[in-house]
Every structure is written in C-alpha cells, then in structure tokens.
Amino acid sequence: MRAISTRLPQAFSPPILCLCAVVLCSTIAPLAFAQPAAPDFGSFGSDDLGFSDFGSAPEPANPVTFEATFSQATADQPAMLQIIATINPDYHIYAIDQTDGGPNRTKIEIDSSNAFRLTQPMQALTPPKVHYDKEIWNDLALREHFGRVIWYAPIEWAPGVDPATVSIRGTVEYQACKEQQCLMPTTETFTAQIGEVEPVPTTGLGESPTAETAAGSETSLPRILGYALLGGLILNLMPCVLPVIGLKLMSFAKQGGENRSHILGLNLAYAAGLLSVFLLLAVLATLVQTGLGTVLLSLGFGELGIGEDNLKWGQLFTLTWFKVGMTGFVFAMALSFLGIWELPIPGFATSSKATELSAKEGPGGAFCMGVFTTLLATPCSGPFLGPVFTFTLSQSTATIFLIFASVGVGMALPYILIGLFPSLISWIPKPGAWMDTFKNLMGFVLLGTVVYMFSTINAKYFIATLTMCMGIWFACWWIGRTPLTASPGQRQTSWIGGLSTAALIGFLAFRLIGPSEYELPWQPYSPKVLAEARAQGKTVLVDFTANWCPTCQVNSKVAINRKDVLNKVNENEVVTLLADWTDKNDTIKAALEELNSNSIPFLVVYPPENPQPIVLPDLLSQQDVLDALDQAGPSKAGSDGAQVSKRYPVTR
C-alpha cells in the first residue's frame, strides 16, 4: 500500500552547568515544538526551472518499483537481504546517505523480529552518482541513483530458526525526481521471501580495506586498535579541534610553576573528560548494533531527532538542536576570551583576579574542557578513523568499547604524557602578559568557529540562532560587569538575571522567528505552475512575501501558517504557492502589477471555477484566510494529483 509521508524528521562547575542549561533550554525546547507538521517544499525556483508545460503527458503513478529477496548463507558469503529498486528512465532517487540539508534521502526500515537481525546497516551495491548542485542546493553534493539499485545487508538468524519459514517485511521511503521536478515523498512496503540474491563483493561487507580481509583474523583487532590510537592522536590537529588547543596551551603555561601531582591531576581530569564522551558513544553504538536504539525513541528522544541514524561518530552534527546549542556555547566561550566575562575554568580564566576560582575548580573545569573538546571533534573523522568505526559495526559489545576507548586514549595521550612528564612543557613561555594577548587572539579564532558552525545550520533556523546568540551576549555582558570581588549575592543575582534573560530570548526567538509548527506545503511561485494548477481545477493560494517585509512575517506567523489553515488546505487540496520577493524578481513584479498591486504583503486565492481571484487585505487574521478558502471552495474532484505534486526536493 502506498502512503505519503507528511511528517518531517524533525539542542561542571555551577556556572558552567547554568550556561549549559540556558543553551539547552533556549534551543531544544523551541526546536522540539517547531517541527513542521507538513512537508516544506522549499522556497526556491522561478518560472524557467523545468516545470512541465500545460498539456504534457501525466506522470507515472509509480516511477519506482521495489522487490526484496533474502538468501541463506553459502561458502562465499553470509545470509543476505537485498532490496532492489527499478527506476523509470529519466527519474532518479536519492541515496540512503544523502547529506541532511538537501533533498529527501531514501530510508529503509526493517520490521523488528525475533527470528533474525541485520548485522550491518543497509548499503548500496553500486555507489550513487554524485554531482554538485549550485543553482538550488548551494553547491551541495547530491547522491543520486538511476536505473536499478540494490541495497544489501548480512543477516544473522536466531538459533533454531528455519530461514525458509521466515518473511522479512519493511518499508522504503523515497522521493522520485526528474531533473528539477519531484513527486511527493512516498512510502512503499515490501515482503522479502527466500530466494536467490546477486553476489556481493567481500569488500562490501563492512570490512576495512586496510584491515585484514577476514574480520575474524588474529591480526585484525590489534591493527584496528593501532589505527584507533593513531586516529585519536591526529584528532588533536583537525580543524574542528584546533581552536581548543589554545586553551590547553594557556593551561600548560599556568601549570609550569605547580607541583607535579597537581599537573598530573588536571591532565588526568582532562583526559577523563575526553574518554567519557567516547565511552558514551560506545554505549550508543552498542544500542544501535543490538537494535536497542528503539528504546531512545520510546523514551521520547525521537522528537529531538535522535535515532539510530545519528547516534554515531560524525553524525551528532545532523541534529539541529545540537548544532544550535554548540554554536551558542562556543560563542559564549569566545566572549569570555575577549574579556566580556570571566569563565572560571583552566584555560578560560587567565587573569589574576580569577586565579583563586581557577584553583578551586581546576579538576572539574579540566574535565568539562575535555568533554567540550571531544564534542567539537565529532564532525571530524580524520585519517584511520573511517575503517575503525566501520569495523565496529559487526563487533561484540566488549570490542566496541575497547575500540572507542582506544580512540579516546589516543586523543588524550599528549595530555597524559605531559601530566607524567611535566618537563615536556618547558618549551612553553612562562606565564606573563603574553597570555592576555594570546587569549584575545583565541577569542577571534573561536568567533571563526562560530561562523563555521552557522554554516552547518539550516537556513530556516539562522535568524533565530543569531537572535539567541544576541541573548547570550547580553547575559555574558551582565555577568561580566559584576566584579569577582562582589558579594556572593550580587554575583548570584547577575548569573540568574543574565541566564534567565538569555533563556527567554532564545526561547522566544525559536517560537516567534523560527519555522512554524504548521508550515504550509509551499511550492515556489511561477506563472506556469499557477496556470497548470488552475487548468486542473485546483484551488490555489498565492502568498506574495519577502524576508525584508515585517508585516509579511507577522501575517505568516499569526494568520497563514496556522493549524486550522493547514487543515483546510489539506482538506480542500489547495495548491499553495510562495512568491518570494526578497530579491529582485521581474516575474513576481509583473504578477503583482497584473493584480493591480505594487506592494506586499499580498495574499490571493484563486477559486477552481471562477476567473476572478479573491484578494485579501494587507493585515490578516487567521479567520480572513479561512473565510477566503471557504469562499473559493475545494479543488475540483478528480483532478490529477500527480501533476500538482511535482516540487523541488524537500528541504531538511
């Protein structure tokens, strides 16, 4: 049975705990409430971007067909599940590893069963074709399958199970596209029966090409552990982590005049912070590998976007709330380095007035700094780590923990050695005025990191995140203007006031500026799309708007992208077109002039059988929009839905 998917897969010492709390409260909660209830079909396009002309042949109802088969183990390969997609000519679908922030990737879900388990994730037998789209997706790498594609994964049967008696069921969610025209995302079910499968190369079964061919060979694990240590060590030099090296350099300089046990304690605390994150990732990897990741979903973590697809190294940055939270935290660190406020942990508090606090909170601060360093490293997968993490996919729980711990030890190794042999830091200059200058320079480096992290955030959250950072800036200024010599009550007041204000600003930013929970399924406006929809007897709603128009944004929030309006649009099968006039667009200007208008906001509804459009006033209420839709009436029964469902790929 076909079903259309309509839900998009949707953020110490006491001061540090407070800072983390405000960042999380101002990102996770708003983002959890802001997941769209209907597909967002983008805001790009113009009248010449490939929409078919009126009168063209109807699109095929099913441009992609699926079949599934599984086999028993043979001497050459293990038991195998294969899912085969046959794609009509000129169409394509997107790979299962298509990057977020682009079109809909294909998703394969296997129904849970006590009779078997997949020992590795599904992967494509033939790699997708890759090209970079500069016109629509801002130079994003698009990974596309054409013609025929086979996904496969090894199967492990439960003891006593006869494979001949088993049926494997599941779903494939995909979006079929033709040039720049896309059908709506669709979910197909499949039932796999035992039969013949196509041969799979042994190098495709998740074994690293740099490891031994046989995963169970005696030298495989030691070699992988060596790669893990070396890969962890190299992580210290990756661009994601380099800004934090400055923190440790200043910390080392401060340690120069201290006793050996204190130096060792601080560095071991830092190493423990590093290792704690890697061990947590090992726990998550074990949950995914054993199929227990669904526990997270049952506990409600799915509402935050957490699932088996992003519990792995390098994939935390696919979570919007995580990226937004890390952006706010790094921004607060940068402000501390630039002297806006003092963050009393080693490497942050370098001024003389913070020495006492640093001494009191050294081990805890060092531990937190280790945690933060590892979180910054999660987007990176340096040399040697690719085969290491691939190797873990089919290993036991103990081996997974051993491998992740080895990566953590490798990353922490320089700091452990310096703790054991303090003479290694003799090459660093003694503490002095240079530290303040160096601290300020590192502040600018961290601001550069903030700019990079903004580039990873979906555009629809950009302004809300920037507003949140302004709130964090205000909080840091409020805290920083209270001297460390002030009474405990005064310092507590500044922290509570600053963090409360930042949390409120962040929350309101995502609630008022972020994407609506009930975003309408917008298509980009063009005269061809409008004419095509009207020729098919569709009710059409066109919103002429722009980012620089504040009244337009208010209308969008309070009157247009609302639950009742979305329900009415779905009920009446209304085609919704977004005429975005943010940049110069002669097509939109001509459309406004044709409607006897030269300004925005401007909302118009075209009834299916009346040539005269319904024009709404500048300032709208939700009831105005509902009344106009009721007056226009529903789309004509029997109109061809496949044609009006042609859209640009859904933005994630």
Sequence and secondary structure as in RCSB ss.txt:
>XXXX:A:sequence
MRAISTRLPQAFSPPILCLCAVVLCSTIAPLAFAQPAAPDFGSFGSDDLGFSDFGSAPEPANPVTFEATFSQATA
DQPAMLQIIATINPDYHIYAIDQTDGGPNRTKIEIDSSNAFRLTQPMQALTPPKVHYDKEIWNDLALREHFGRVI
WYAPIEWAPGVDPATVSIRGTVEYQACKEQQCLMPTTETFTAQIGEVEPVPTTGLGESPTAETAAGSETSLPRIL
GYALLGGLILNLMPCVLPVIGLKLMSFAKQGGENRSHILGLNLAYAAGLLSVFLLLAVLATLVQTGLGTVLLSLG
FGELGIGEDNLKWGQLFTLTWFKVGMTGFVFAMALSFLGIWELPIPGFATSSKATELSAKEGPGGAFCMGVFTTL
LATPCSGPFLGPVFTFTLSQSTATIFLIFASVGVGMALPYILIGLFPSLISWIPKPGAWMDTFKNLMGFVLLGTV
VYMFSTINAKYFIATLTMCMGIWFACWWIGRTPLTASPGQRQTSWIGGLSTAALIGFLAFRLIGPSEYELPWQPY
SPKVLAEARAQGKTVLVDFTANWCPTCQVNSKVAINRKDVLNKVNENEVVTLLADWTDKNDTIKAALEELNSNSI
PFLVVYPPENPQPIVLPDLLSQQDVLDALDQAGPSKAGSDGAQVSKRYPVTR
>XXXX:A:secstr
  EE         HHHHHHHHHHHHTTHHHHHHT  SS    S   TTSS   TT     S SEEEEEEE    S
SS  EEEEEEEE TT BEE TT  TTSS   EEEE   SSEEESS  EESS  EEEEESSSSTTEEEEEE SEEE
EEEEEEE TT  GGG  EEEEEEE  EETTEE   EEEEEEEEE       GGGSS  TTS SSTTSTTHHHHHH
HHHHHHHHHHTTSTTTHHHHHHHHHHHHHHTTS HHHHHHHHHHHHHHHHHHHHHHHHHHHHHHTTTTHHHHHTT
GGGGT SGGGSSTT GGG HHHHHHHHHHHHHHHHHHTTSS   STTT  SGGGHHHHHHTHHHHHHHHHHHHHH
HHTT   TTHHHHHHHGGGS HHHHHHHHHHHHHHHHHHHHHHHH GGGGGGS  SSTHHHHHHHHHHHHHHHHH
HHHHHTS GGGHHHHHHHHHHHHHHHHHHHTS TTS HHHHHHHHHHHHHHHHHHHHHIIIIIS  TT    EE 
 HHHHHHHHHTT  EEEEEE TT HHHHHHIIIIIS HHHHHHHHHTT EEEEEE SS  HHHHHHHHHTT  SS
 EEEEE SS SS EE  SS  HHHHHHHHHHH    TT  HHHHT B     
